[in-house]
Amino acid sequence: MIHPADKAVLRLAIGLGLAAAVAYGAALPLPYVVCLMAVLVLGKPGPPMPPLKGLATAVVLAGLVAAGVLMVPLLEHYPPAGVLLTGGILYTLVFLGRRTASPLTLVLVVAFTLIPVAGVAEQGLVTALAGSLALGIVLGSVVGGISHAFFPDPPGAGPGKRPPPAVDRDTAHWIALRGTLVVLPMFVLALTNPASYLATIMKSVALGQQAGALDTRSAGRELVGSTLAGAGIALVVWFGLALHPTLWMLVLWLAAAALWTGARLYRVRPSLFPPSFWNDALVTAIILAGPAIEDSANGKNVFAASAMRVSLFVGLALYAWAMVWLLEGWRARKRNISPPGEEPC
């Protein structure tokens, strides 16, 4: 009998492979975004997303897309006000996500940060990006259902990865602040050259979510280490694809990457790093491999562009680490100087 954790790894690998086959085989716009959204849905702990919940998520996503489009004129004509409003919305999304322990918070934050940036670049990019985000969620729920049908869990059993518990109100406020401060600077930078920074926005959102759940001691190792691990996985996928550049080789290499990281994500293989490390490594690998494939198709220098992205991603990880260290130090000092009888925040 197959262990539930082994089934979870197989479902992740099959799901990513099917998503890549559909996204790249149908030549969808921004196919790596479709794969990324599918992985975020597939990585959701528990049973596959029911159709009604998938529809509800799509409706919420559509609302965020509409709100993101409405933000474009504000960002173009009143940038400071637009950035402050964006920061407030991001803070609210992360806060509510932590209070409800929703695993789909990352999907909503990605949608809201990407759409305004794409809208500043060109309206056509908004349509393509919105379609990729929505299709990725739908595709993730479909392939998740298919893979669950092939590898169902017995009643009462589940893989090793568990949803994060809901946190108290004060902690949720603190986590939301840290996540927002990690994402917002890259959001501002992306507004200067949206077409070049879409992948970086997605990485900053992933880092913002990751940084919110880390303490100072583990932040550096996990934030920087997972980024470098993801870059290594993307490099292996790229060289494997270069041996025989076809759709099916791409599907097989991405599925292999999901198998390798999933075995550590779900504790099938022992690892010194927590599951969040390997989840972020796989997300980073997709964010790096997808644009590299597009660069190759457009005749660009793949290694120069990829080296620039990796350098930027590592810089982002170091910034997120510094932000965690500074904020945690400030919080600790604030607790120490709280007046007697007053609750520390």
PEQUI-V301682 format. One record per run of one state. SS is the DSSP state (H for helix, E for strand, C for the rest). FROM is the first residue (numbers start at 0). TO is the last residue. If there is no record, write none. Layout:
ss->SS from->FROM to->TO
ss->SS from->FROM to->TO
This chain:
ss->C from->0 to->2
ss->H from->3 to->24
ss->C from->25 to->29
ss->H from->30 to->41
ss->C from->42 to->49
ss->H from->50 to->76
ss->C from->77 to->77
ss->H from->78 to->99
ss->C from->100 to->103
ss->H from->104 to->120
ss->C from->121 to->121
ss->H from->122 to->149
ss->C from->150 to->167
ss->H from->168 to->191
ss->C from->192 to->192
ss->H from->193 to->211
ss->C from->212 to->214
ss->H from->215 to->242
ss->C from->243 to->245
ss->H from->246 to->264
ss->C from->265 to->273
ss->H from->274 to->296
ss->C from->297 to->300
ss->H from->301 to->335
ss->C from->336 to->344
